[in-house]
Amino acid sequence: MQKSRRSQFEFITLMAALMSVTALAIDAVLPALDIIGETIHTNTAADNQLLITMIFLGLGIGPLIFGPLADAKGRKLSVYIGFAIFIAASFLCIYSQSLEVMIAGRILQGIGLSAPRTVSIAIIRDLFTGDHMARIMSFVTVVFLLVPIVAPAIGKIILDSLNWKAIFLIQVLIAILVVIWFWKRQKETLIPDKVIPYSIKRILNGFIETVKYRDTLGYTIIQGFVIGSFLVYLSASQHIFEKQYGLKEEFPFIFAGLAISIGTATFLNGSFVMRFGMKKLVKLALIGFFITSSLYILLYSGVARPPIYILLLFFASQFFCIGFLFGNLRALAMQPVGHIAGIGAAITGLISTLMAVPISTFIGRFVEHTTLPLFIGFASCSAISILILLWIYKKPPVH
């Protein structure tokens, strides 16, 4: 029994590590955005934000490649290919001298990292079912949530000690260590009876099957608006706290504190969802998201920079609501397509990402001297999401 517990602990940690390289690649570069921008000759802070949003574009596209590949050729091969792409893309970022090359590198990083991110969930699904699977996923998520809390601080330490390129090199080193650990300790979990041949037709059929469900399409679009609005904060946070408020040294700690707000809501969701149900939590969280952002607009529309404690209070409230949305929206979108779970997850992820990136890029252009456009974006995205929720609840007429 003790050995079994030790093996399960290692499995949970390994699956979390596979996912966590993604969070590290996104958040560790945040303290260095301005310095990287000087190297690649960006013109505005909004250009620097693309270094964050573009990796999400890759994360949205990648599952369409690696999801079916993992079902056809095995889980482990997909992870190896994904990490190889990520490592090559990291060196492209290191040696880039222009915004265009850096964006290409970040997109490729996202595509590569979508493999371990997608395959880790598939491996858990291969080995566990029902409540046991939910329990393992909860433990993996808790470990995974620790990375966004500490990643900016790690990036700041590397930046102060070495330079911004070292941040990418450290990511490469960690990726190599994780993939060696995965190679040595994780067996292939795809059994021959479950192999599904790779085909473009399967992807197209999966897309048609996925979007025909009212609930799946509606909750996926809401995901796009929620993720898009959150991406604005994620990509602009360094500029807001370091440039607008002059809190360069405090930024990693502020980022960590706000990440804890999302983590707390995610943790509480595990017990609340059993009591109230996913639909009710999504409805309440969206209403809370809208009210909080609208209240900020009402109170501070004429103030360029309210006191930092006021801003943090509103951010924490917003992110607490978001913590109840991410997992529940994904689960609700996936409920009607459980029979094609792999391709369904890839399609819904692609649609929400293709929405989120342009939404965040557009709103981010206005977050130059004040955070007000960010909260206008929050309010707009949550208002549209509530309207879509009403559309989902409105049953089509029976003919």
PAZABA-420855 format. One record per residue (C-alpha): x negated, y, z negated; residue in one letter. Coordinates in nm, 4 decimals, decimal comma, always signed. Example, Ala and Ser with C-alpha at 12.3 -4.5 7.8 and 13.67 -1.06 7.14 Angstrom:
BEGIN
+----------+----------+----------+---------+
!        X !        Y !        Z ! residuo !
+----------+----------+----------+---------+
!  -1,2300 !  -0,4500 !  -0,7800 !       a !
!  -1,3670 !  -0,1060 !  -0,7140 !       s !
+----------+----------+----------+---------+
***
This chain:
BEGIN
+----------+----------+----------+---------+
!        X !        Y !        Z ! residuo !
+----------+----------+----------+---------+
!  +0,0000 !  +0,0000 !  +0,0000 !       m !
!  -0,2804 !  +0,2409 !  -0,0868 !       q !
!  -0,4505 !  +0,1701 !  +0,2439 !       k !
!  -0,1195 !  +0,2248 !  +0,4249 !       s !
!  -0,0732 !  +0,5609 !  +0,2562 !       r !
!  -0,4283 !  +0,6610 !  +0,3443 !       r !
!  -0,3702 !  +0,5586 !  +0,7087 !       s !
!  -0,0456 !  +0,7556 !  +0,7238 !       q !
!  -0,2157 !  +1,0608 !  +0,5746 !       f !
!  -0,4852 !  +1,0391 !  +0,8423 !       e !
!  -0,2214 !  +0,9985 !  +1,1143 !       f !
!  -0,0291 !  +1,3056 !  +0,9958 !       i !
!  -0,3486 !  +1,5100 !  +0,9758 !       t !
!  -0,4609 !  +1,3950 !  +1,3212 !       l !
!  -0,1248 !  +1,4814 !  +1,4830 !       m !
!  -0,1309 !  +1,8223 !  +1,3127 !       a !
!  -0,4884 !  +1,8746 !  +1,4351 !       a !
!  -0,3823 !  +1,8020 !  +1,7947 !       l !
!  -0,1149 !  +2,0705 !  +1,7673 !       m !
!  -0,3264 !  +2,3133 !  +1,5673 !       s !
!  -0,5894 !  +2,3731 !  +1,8361 !       v !
!  -0,3120 !  +2,5621 !  +2,0175 !       t !
!  -0,2396 !  +2,7915 !  +1,7228 !       a !
!  -0,6121 !  +2,8516 !  +1,6768 !       l !
!  -0,6578 !  +2,9412 !  +2,0447 !       a !
!  -0,3732 !  +3,1928 !  +2,0237 !       i !
!  -0,4267 !  +3,3592 !  +1,6868 !       d !
!  -0,8049 !  +3,3520 !  +1,6334 !       a !
!  -0,8633 !  +3,6012 !  +1,9170 !       v !
!  -0,6223 !  +3,8607 !  +1,7736 !       l !
!  -0,8872 !  +4,0595 !  +1,5780 !       p !
!  -1,1059 !  +4,0743 !  +1,8914 !       a !
!  -0,8498 !  +4,1950 !  +2,1484 !       l !
!  -0,9821 !  +4,5513 !  +2,1704 !       d !
!  -1,3454 !  +4,4402 !  +2,1983 !       i !
!  -1,2587 !  +4,1816 !  +2,4640 !       i !
!  -1,0608 !  +4,4532 !  +2,6428 !       g !
!  -1,3711 !  +4,6742 !  +2,6589 !       e !
!  -1,5744 !  +4,3879 !  +2,8075 !       t !
!  -1,3211 !  +4,3064 !  +3,0790 !       i !
!  -1,2372 !  +4,6754 !  +3,1415 !       h !
!  -0,8691 !  +4,6866 !  +3,0483 !       t !
!  -0,6919 !  +5,0211 !  +3,0674 !       n !
!  -0,4287 !  +5,0002 !  +2,7935 !       t !
!  -0,3409 !  +4,8088 !  +2,4781 !       a !
!  -0,0585 !  +4,6497 !  +2,6781 !       a !
!  -0,3203 !  +4,4920 !  +2,9076 !       d !
!  -0,4872 !  +4,3385 !  +2,6014 !       n !
!  -0,1536 !  +4,1867 !  +2,4978 !       q !
!  -0,1614 !  +3,9761 !  +2,8148 !       l !
!  -0,4418 !  +3,7716 !  +2,6579 !       l !
!  -0,1801 !  +3,6390 !  +2,4158 !       i !
!  +0,1323 !  +3,6171 !  +2,6324 !       t !
!  -0,0369 !  +3,4438 !  +2,9270 !       m !
!  -0,1448 !  +3,1430 !  +2,7231 !       i !
!  +0,2244 !  +3,0867 !  +2,6511 !       f !
!  +0,2908 !  +3,0804 !  +3,0250 !       l !
!  +0,0476 !  +2,7891 !  +3,0509 !       g !
!  +0,2079 !  +2,6185 !  +2,7512 !       l !
!  +0,5430 !  +2,6408 !  +2,9314 !       g !
!  +0,4177 !  +2,5040 !  +3,2629 !       i !
!  +0,1933 !  +2,2286 !  +3,1245 !       g !
!  +0,4587 !  +1,9910 !  +2,9831 !       p !
!  +0,6000 !  +1,9426 !  +3,3337 !       l !
!  +0,2634 !  +1,7897 !  +3,4225 !       i !
!  +0,1667 !  +1,6090 !  +3,1039 !       f !
!  +0,5087 !  +1,4890 !  +2,9865 !       g !
!  +0,5709 !  +1,2656 !  +3,2903 !       p !
!  +0,1989 !  +1,1793 !  +3,3102 !       l !
!  +0,2022 !  +1,0540 !  +2,9503 !       a !
!  +0,5024 !  +0,8343 !  +3,0315 !       d !
!  +0,3328 !  +0,6961 !  +3,3441 !       a !
!  -0,0371 !  +0,6626 !  +3,2567 !       k !
!  -0,0468 !  +0,6594 !  +2,8789 !       g !
!  -0,0631 !  +0,9056 !  +2,5899 !       r !
!  -0,4402 !  +0,9039 !  +2,5413 !       k !
!  -0,5366 !  +0,9772 !  +2,9034 !       l !
!  -0,3087 !  +1,2815 !  +2,9071 !       s !
!  -0,4744 !  +1,4174 !  +2,5931 !       v !
!  -0,8235 !  +1,3689 !  +2,7398 !       y !
!  -0,7303 !  +1,5484 !  +3,0635 !       i !
!  -0,5629 !  +1,8295 !  +2,8701 !       g !
!  -0,8630 !  +1,8928 !  +2,6464 !       f !
!  -1,0974 !  +1,8808 !  +2,9477 !       a !
!  -0,8919 !  +2,1558 !  +3,1148 !       i !
!  -0,8889 !  +2,3571 !  +2,7916 !       f !
!  -1,2673 !  +2,3356 !  +2,7492 !       i !
!  -1,3339 !  +2,4349 !  +3,1128 !       a !
!  -1,0848 !  +2,7238 !  +3,0789 !       a !
!  -1,2537 !  +2,8402 !  +2,7568 !       s !
!  -1,5843 !  +2,8819 !  +2,9398 !       f !
!  -1,3997 !  +3,0696 !  +3,2138 !       l !
!  -1,2799 !  +3,3105 !  +2,9441 !       c !
!  -1,6284 !  +3,3416 !  +2,7959 !       i !
!  -1,7868 !  +3,4431 !  +3,1261 !       y !
!  -1,4995 !  +3,6538 !  +3,2603 !       s !
!  -1,5744 !  +4,0148 !  +3,3497 !       q !
!  -1,2251 !  +4,1192 !  +3,4603 !       s !
!  -0,8711 !  +4,1058 !  +3,3277 !       l !
!  -0,7620 !  +3,8859 !  +3,6181 !       e !
!  -1,0203 !  +3,6157 !  +3,5464 !       v !
!  -0,9455 !  +3,6290 !  +3,1731 !       m !
!  -0,5719 !  +3,5877 !  +3,2420 !       i !
!  -0,6455 !  +3,2882 !  +3,4664 !       a !
!  -0,8559 !  +3,1377 !  +3,1866 !       g !
!  -0,5841 !  +3,1909 !  +2,9259 !       r !
!  -0,3134 !  +3,0378 !  +3,1485 !       i !
!  -0,5371 !  +2,7340 !  +3,2078 !       l !
!  -0,6071 !  +2,7106 !  +2,8343 !       q !
!  -0,2317 !  +2,6970 !  +2,7766 !       g !
!  -0,1812 !  +2,4312 !  +3,0436 !       i !
!  -0,4571 !  +2,2180 !  +2,8926 !       g !
!  -0,3335 !  +2,2570 !  +2,5351 !       l !
!  +0,0215 !  +2,1643 !  +2,6333 !       s !
!  -0,1052 !  +1,8049 !  +2,6632 !       a !
!  -0,1988 !  +1,7406 !  +2,2960 !       p !
!  +0,1005 !  +1,9525 !  +2,1900 !       r !
!  +0,3435 !  +1,7426 !  +2,3966 !       t !
!  +0,1788 !  +1,4036 !  +2,3532 !       v !
!  +0,1526 !  +1,4275 !  +1,9735 !       s !
!  +0,5332 !  +1,4473 !  +1,9549 !       i !
!  +0,5611 !  +1,1529 !  +2,1968 !       a !
!  +0,3236 !  +0,9451 !  +1,9825 !       i !
!  +0,5259 !  +1,0181 !  +1,6691 !       i !
!  +0,8423 !  +0,9197 !  +1,8589 !       r !
!  +0,6715 !  +0,5970 !  +1,9736 !       d !
!  +0,5850 !  +0,4911 !  +1,6197 !       l !
!  +0,8734 !  +0,6213 !  +1,4066 !       f !
!  +1,2500 !  +0,6602 !  +1,4353 !       t !
!  +1,5355 !  +0,8280 !  +1,2511 !       g !
!  +1,4732 !  +0,9778 !  +0,9065 !       d !
!  +1,1199 !  +0,8374 !  +0,8963 !       h !
!  +1,0342 !  +1,0258 !  +1,2144 !       m !
!  +1,1906 !  +1,3461 !  +1,0751 !       a !
!  +0,9850 !  +1,3039 !  +0,7565 !       r !
!  +0,6585 !  +1,2605 !  +0,9497 !       i !
!  +0,7425 !  +1,5595 !  +1,1719 !       m !
!  +0,8095 !  +1,7720 !  +0,8629 !       s !
!  +0,4703 !  +1,6852 !  +0,7133 !       f !
!  +0,2965 !  +1,7510 !  +1,0472 !       v !
!  +0,4738 !  +2,0878 !  +1,0790 !       t !
!  +0,3745 !  +2,1946 !  +0,7268 !       v !
!  +0,0069 !  +2,1189 !  +0,8001 !       v !
!  +0,0358 !  +2,2875 !  +1,1416 !       f !
!  +0,1827 !  +2,6072 !  +0,9864 !       l !
!  -0,1350 !  +2,6563 !  +0,7818 !       l !
!  -0,3361 !  +2,7356 !  +1,0975 !       v !
!  -0,1590 !  +3,0593 !  +1,2044 !       p !
!  -0,2016 !  +3,1808 !  +0,8470 !       i !
!  -0,5809 !  +3,1446 !  +0,8464 !       v !
!  -0,6675 !  +3,1733 !  +1,2200 !       a !
!  -0,7009 !  +3,5563 !  +1,2387 !       p !
!  -0,9229 !  +3,5531 !  +0,9300 !       a !
!  -1,1420 !  +3,2858 !  +1,0915 !       i !
!  -1,1564 !  +3,4934 !  +1,4103 !       g !
!  -1,2528 !  +3,8051 !  +1,2118 !       k !
!  -1,5343 !  +3,6232 !  +1,0289 !       i !
!  -1,6742 !  +3,4878 !  +1,3585 !       i !
!  -1,6394 !  +3,8292 !  +1,5239 !       l !
!  -1,8213 !  +4,0084 !  +1,2404 !       d !
!  -2,0934 !  +3,7434 !  +1,2163 !       s !
!  -2,1503 !  +3,6795 !  +1,5886 !       l !
!  -1,9352 !  +3,8139 !  +1,8757 !       n !
!  -1,6022 !  +3,7572 !  +2,0501 !       w !
!  -1,7426 !  +3,4897 !  +2,2803 !       k !
!  -1,8317 !  +3,2810 !  +1,9752 !       a !
!  -1,4597 !  +3,2607 !  +1,8915 !       i !
!  -1,4042 !  +3,0669 !  +2,2155 !       f !
!  -1,7146 !  +2,8534 !  +2,1547 !       l !
!  -1,5934 !  +2,7561 !  +1,8083 !       i !
!  -1,2566 !  +2,6609 !  +1,9605 !       q !
!  -1,4379 !  +2,4369 !  +2,2098 !       v !
!  -1,6364 !  +2,2737 !  +1,9282 !       l !
!  -1,3198 !  +2,2090 !  +1,7256 !       i !
!  -1,1442 !  +2,0677 !  +2,0354 !       a !
!  -1,4352 !  +1,8274 !  +2,0954 !       i !
!  -1,4292 !  +1,7106 !  +1,7323 !       l !
!  -1,0513 !  +1,6574 !  +1,7432 !       v !
!  -1,0641 !  +1,4632 !  +2,0697 !       v !
!  -1,3467 !  +1,2393 !  +1,9380 !       i !
!  -1,1423 !  +1,1739 !  +1,6232 !       w !
!  -0,8380 !  +1,0962 !  +1,8411 !       f !
!  -1,0417 !  +0,8641 !  +2,0662 !       w !
!  -1,1906 !  +0,6723 !  +1,7739 !       k !
!  -0,8878 !  +0,6412 !  +1,5455 !       r !
!  -0,5670 !  +0,6515 !  +1,7508 !       q !
!  -0,4523 !  +0,3529 !  +1,9526 !       k !
!  -0,2491 !  +0,3845 !  +2,2726 !       e !
!  +0,1201 !  +0,3848 !  +2,1760 !       t !
!  +0,2830 !  +0,3594 !  +2,5202 !       l !
!  +0,3829 !  -0,0046 !  +2,5651 !       i !
!  +0,3971 !  -0,1503 !  +2,9203 !       p !
!  +0,7775 !  -0,1970 !  +2,9041 !       d !
!  +0,8237 !  +0,1794 !  +2,8525 !       k !
!  +0,6059 !  +0,2948 !  +3,1448 !       v !
!  +0,7937 !  +0,5308 !  +3,3807 !       i !
!  +0,6288 !  +0,5934 !  +3,7212 !       p !
!  +0,5320 !  +0,9554 !  +3,7873 !       y !
!  +0,7403 !  +1,1231 !  +4,0570 !       s !
!  +0,8466 !  +1,4720 !  +4,1630 !       i !
!  +1,1979 !  +1,3393 !  +4,2220 !       k !
!  +1,2253 !  +1,2455 !  +3,8545 !       r !
!  +1,1331 !  +1,6016 !  +3,7524 !       i !
!  +1,3876 !  +1,7548 !  +3,9933 !       l !
!  +1,6611 !  +1,5166 !  +3,8812 !       n !
!  +1,5740 !  +1,5924 !  +3,5206 !       g !
!  +1,6044 !  +1,9672 !  +3,5867 !       f !
!  +1,9499 !  +1,9279 !  +3,7460 !       i !
!  +2,0609 !  +1,6975 !  +3,4642 !       e !
!  +1,9351 !  +1,9365 !  +3,1951 !       t !
!  +2,0885 !  +2,2634 !  +3,3172 !       v !
!  +2,4336 !  +2,1147 !  +3,3792 !       k !
!  +2,5024 !  +2,0959 !  +3,0041 !       y !
!  +2,6559 !  +2,4162 !  +2,8664 !       r !
!  +2,5016 !  +2,3768 !  +2,5191 !       d !
!  +2,1555 !  +2,2909 !  +2,6527 !       t !
!  +2,1467 !  +2,5854 !  +2,8931 !       l !
!  +2,2900 !  +2,8317 !  +2,6411 !       g !
!  +2,0620 !  +2,7430 !  +2,3504 !       y !
!  +1,7612 !  +2,7347 !  +2,5860 !       t !
!  +1,8343 !  +3,0890 !  +2,7069 !       i !
!  +1,8710 !  +3,2053 !  +2,3466 !       i !
!  +1,5305 !  +3,0465 !  +2,2776 !       q !
!  +1,3884 !  +3,2535 !  +2,5623 !       g !
!  +1,5136 !  +3,5797 !  +2,4086 !       f !
!  +1,4032 !  +3,4884 !  +2,0547 !       v !
!  +1,0568 !  +3,3699 !  +2,1611 !       i !
!  +1,0205 !  +3,6702 !  +2,3946 !       g !
!  +1,0935 !  +3,9194 !  +2,1183 !       s !
!  +0,8604 !  +3,7407 !  +1,8764 !       f !
!  +0,5832 !  +3,7318 !  +2,1387 !       l !
!  +0,5886 !  +4,1116 !  +2,1477 !       v !
!  +0,4950 !  +4,1184 !  +1,7803 !       y !
!  +0,2373 !  +3,8420 !  +1,8194 !       l !
!  +0,0596 !  +4,0132 !  +2,1080 !       s !
!  +0,0894 !  +4,3686 !  +1,9684 !       a !
!  +0,0236 !  +4,2977 !  +1,5989 !       s !
!  -0,3489 !  +4,3752 !  +1,6226 !       q !
!  -0,2789 !  +4,7103 !  +1,7899 !       h !
!  -0,0011 !  +4,7989 !  +1,5413 !       i !
!  -0,1943 !  +4,7293 !  +1,2227 !       f !
!  -0,5460 !  +4,8204 !  +1,3324 !       e !
!  -0,4773 !  +5,1195 !  +1,5608 !       k !
!  -0,1446 !  +5,2651 !  +1,4507 !       q !
!  -0,1997 !  +5,2107 !  +1,0769 !       y !
!  -0,5811 !  +5,1910 !  +1,0577 !       g !
!  -0,5772 !  +4,8608 !  +0,8662 !       l !
!  -0,8538 !  +4,6813 !  +1,0510 !       k !
!  -0,9977 !  +4,4976 !  +0,7506 !       e !
!  -0,6560 !  +4,4163 !  +0,6075 !       e !
!  -0,5095 !  +4,2850 !  +0,9353 !       f !
!  -0,5872 !  +3,9104 !  +0,8858 !       p !
!  -0,4270 !  +3,9189 !  +0,5399 !       f !
!  -0,1184 !  +4,1059 !  +0,6635 !       i !
!  -0,0810 !  +3,8585 !  +0,9503 !       f !
!  -0,1137 !  +3,5676 !  +0,7066 !       a !
!  +0,1471 !  +3,7129 !  +0,4724 !       g !
!  +0,4001 !  +3,7559 !  +0,7518 !       l !
!  +0,3263 !  +3,4048 !  +0,8803 !       a !
!  +0,4156 !  +3,2759 !  +0,5333 !       i !
!  +0,7598 !  +3,4359 !  +0,5783 !       s !
!  +0,8259 !  +3,2184 !  +0,8843 !       i !
!  +0,6750 !  +2,9147 !  +0,7128 !       g !
!  +0,8986 !  +2,9588 !  +0,4072 !       t !
!  +1,2125 !  +2,9732 !  +0,6234 !       a !
!  +1,0974 !  +2,6692 !  +0,8216 !       t !
!  +1,0401 !  +2,4791 !  +0,4972 !       f !
!  +1,3810 !  +2,5795 !  +0,3541 !       l !
!  +1,5492 !  +2,4868 !  +0,6800 !       n !
!  +1,4745 !  +2,1209 !  +0,6089 !       g !
!  +1,7180 !  +2,1186 !  +0,3153 !       s !
!  +1,9617 !  +2,3898 !  +0,4328 !       f !
!  +2,0272 !  +2,2166 !  +0,7642 !       v !
!  +2,1641 !  +1,9100 !  +0,5835 !       m !
!  +2,4007 !  +2,1268 !  +0,3804 !       r !
!  +2,5218 !  +2,3815 !  +0,6356 !       f !
!  +2,4386 !  +2,2324 !  +0,9767 !       g !
!  +2,2250 !  +2,3696 !  +1,2598 !       m !
!  +2,4993 !  +2,5693 !  +1,4319 !       k !
!  +2,5935 !  +2,7675 !  +1,1226 !       k !
!  +2,2283 !  +2,8424 !  +1,0405 !       l !
!  +2,1623 !  +2,9629 !  +1,3965 !       v !
!  +2,4681 !  +3,1884 !  +1,3859 !       k !
!  +2,3750 !  +3,3396 !  +1,0478 !       l !
!  +2,0079 !  +3,3814 !  +1,1462 !       a !
!  +2,0962 !  +3,5594 !  +1,4714 !       l !
!  +2,3350 !  +3,7929 !  +1,2901 !       i !
!  +2,0682 !  +3,8631 !  +1,0274 !       g !
!  +1,8117 !  +3,9217 !  +1,3028 !       f !
!  +2,0427 !  +4,1740 !  +1,4727 !       f !
!  +2,1450 !  +4,3568 !  +1,1523 !       i !
!  +1,7860 !  +4,3923 !  +1,0275 !       t !
!  +1,6517 !  +4,5338 !  +1,3557 !       s !
!  +1,9544 !  +4,7634 !  +1,3976 !       s !
!  +1,9084 !  +4,8953 !  +1,0440 !       l !
!  +1,5448 !  +4,9808 !  +1,1205 !       y !
!  +1,6497 !  +5,1689 !  +1,4359 !       i !
!  +1,9188 !  +5,3568 !  +1,2435 !       l !
!  +1,6877 !  +5,4585 !  +0,9588 !       l !
!  +1,3572 !  +5,5207 !  +1,1402 !       y !
!  +1,4399 !  +5,6144 !  +1,5011 !       s !
!  +1,2905 !  +5,9596 !  +1,4417 !       g !
!  +0,9834 !  +5,8369 !  +1,2518 !       v !
!  +0,6775 !  +5,7344 !  +1,4532 !       a !
!  +0,5195 !  +5,5370 !  +1,1700 !       r !
!  +0,7186 !  +5,4629 !  +0,8535 !       p !
!  +0,5222 !  +5,3644 !  +0,5396 !       p !
!  +0,3440 !  +5,0337 !  +0,5858 !       i !
!  +0,5369 !  +4,8632 !  +0,3042 !       y !
!  +0,8649 !  +4,9510 !  +0,4801 !       i !
!  +0,7385 !  +4,8068 !  +0,8080 !       l !
!  +0,6197 !  +4,4881 !  +0,6368 !       l !
!  +0,9536 !  +4,4483 !  +0,4590 !       l !
!  +1,1430 !  +4,4679 !  +0,7884 !       f !
!  +0,8969 !  +4,2385 !  +0,9673 !       f !
!  +0,9189 !  +3,9809 !  +0,6877 !       a !
!  +1,2998 !  +3,9899 !  +0,7021 !       s !
!  +1,2977 !  +3,9484 !  +1,0802 !       q !
!  +1,0544 !  +3,6585 !  +1,0706 !       f !
!  +1,2454 !  +3,4876 !  +0,7913 !       f !
!  +1,5453 !  +3,4807 !  +1,0279 !       c !
!  +1,3240 !  +3,3551 !  +1,3119 !       i !
!  +1,2057 !  +3,0689 !  +1,0908 !       g !
!  +1,5617 !  +2,9324 !  +1,0940 !       f !
!  +1,5903 !  +2,9704 !  +1,4722 !       l !
!  +1,2886 !  +2,8033 !  +1,6363 !       f !
!  +1,3456 !  +2,4418 !  +1,5330 !       g !
!  +1,7248 !  +2,4515 !  +1,5240 !       n !
!  +1,7604 !  +2,6069 !  +1,8700 !       l !
!  +1,5260 !  +2,3456 !  +2,0156 !       r !
!  +1,7162 !  +2,0631 !  +1,8474 !       a !
!  +2,0572 !  +2,1951 !  +1,9577 !       l !
!  +1,9360 !  +2,2355 !  +2,3159 !       a !
!  +1,8052 !  +1,8779 !  +2,3163 !       m !
!  +2,1165 !  +1,7099 !  +2,1713 !       q !
!  +2,3013 !  +1,6587 !  +2,5037 !       p !
!  +1,9869 !  +1,5369 !  +2,6850 !       v !
!  +1,8612 !  +1,2756 !  +2,4398 !       g !
!  +1,8731 !  +1,0110 !  +2,7137 !       h !
!  +1,6048 !  +1,2069 !  +2,9075 !       i !
!  +1,4278 !  +1,3523 !  +2,6037 !       a !
!  +1,0785 !  +1,3823 !  +2,7523 !       g !
!  +1,1656 !  +1,5599 !  +3,0744 !       i !
!  +1,4475 !  +1,7470 !  +2,8983 !       g !
!  +1,2015 !  +1,8923 !  +2,6459 !       a !
!  +0,9663 !  +1,9928 !  +2,9298 !       a !
!  +1,2423 !  +2,1631 !  +3,1302 !       i !
!  +1,3930 !  +2,3521 !  +2,8357 !       t !
!  +1,0430 !  +2,4592 !  +2,7277 !       g !
!  +0,9651 !  +2,5834 !  +3,0783 !       l !
!  +1,2880 !  +2,7840 !  +3,1093 !       i !
!  +1,2511 !  +2,9522 !  +2,7686 !       s !
!  +0,8839 !  +3,0334 !  +2,8359 !       t !
!  +0,9485 !  +3,1741 !  +3,1841 !       l !
!  +1,2021 !  +3,4026 !  +3,0151 !       m !
!  +0,9891 !  +3,4908 !  +2,7120 !       a !
!  +0,6719 !  +3,6004 !  +2,8938 !       v !
!  +0,8260 !  +3,8757 !  +3,1118 !       p !
!  +1,0496 !  +3,9908 !  +2,8230 !       i !
!  +0,7506 !  +4,0310 !  +2,5911 !       s !
!  +0,5343 !  +4,1879 !  +2,8631 !       t !
!  +0,8033 !  +4,4466 !  +2,9420 !       f !
!  +0,8757 !  +4,5444 !  +2,5803 !       i !
!  +0,5056 !  +4,5386 !  +2,4904 !       g !
!  +0,4358 !  +4,8169 !  +2,7411 !       r !
!  +0,6225 !  +5,0596 !  +2,5135 !       f !
!  +0,4551 !  +4,9643 !  +2,1834 !       v !
!  +0,1734 !  +5,2159 !  +2,2180 !       e !
!  +0,2214 !  +5,4786 !  +1,9465 !       h !
!  +0,5169 !  +5,3464 !  +1,7454 !       t !
!  +0,6849 !  +5,0191 !  +1,6488 !       t !
!  +1,0339 !  +5,1478 !  +1,7335 !       l !
!  +1,0388 !  +4,9830 !  +2,0829 !       p !
!  +0,9610 !  +4,6511 !  +1,9138 !       l !
!  +1,2715 !  +4,6745 !  +1,6963 !       f !
!  +1,4796 !  +4,7933 !  +1,9918 !       i !
!  +1,3604 !  +4,4779 !  +2,1653 !       g !
!  +1,4531 !  +4,2685 !  +1,8590 !       f !
!  +1,8011 !  +4,4237 !  +1,8494 !       a !
!  +1,8610 !  +4,3868 !  +2,2238 !       s !
!  +1,7453 !  +4,0240 !  +2,2389 !       c !
!  +1,9465 !  +3,9227 !  +1,9322 !       s !
!  +2,2602 !  +4,1026 !  +2,0591 !       a !
!  +2,2424 !  +3,9232 !  +2,3946 !       i !
!  +2,1779 !  +3,5959 !  +2,2107 !       s !
!  +2,4912 !  +3,6424 !  +1,9986 !       i !
!  +2,6953 !  +3,6987 !  +2,3170 !       l !
!  +2,5510 !  +3,3771 !  +2,4645 !       i !
!  +2,6382 !  +3,1974 !  +2,1400 !       l !
!  +2,9999 !  +3,3099 !  +2,1823 !       l !
!  +2,9889 !  +3,1768 !  +2,5391 !       w !
!  +2,8646 !  +2,8406 !  +2,4127 !       i !
!  +3,1432 !  +2,8216 !  +2,1545 !       y !
!  +3,4096 !  +2,9145 !  +2,4119 !       k !
!  +3,5228 !  +2,5816 !  +2,5511 !       k !
!  +3,5883 !  +2,5723 !  +2,9267 !       p !
!  +3,9578 !  +2,5282 !  +3,0205 !       p !
!  +4,0732 !  +2,1727 !  +3,0716 !       v !
!  +4,2059 !  +2,1151 !  +3,4248 !       h !
+----------+----------+----------+---------+
***
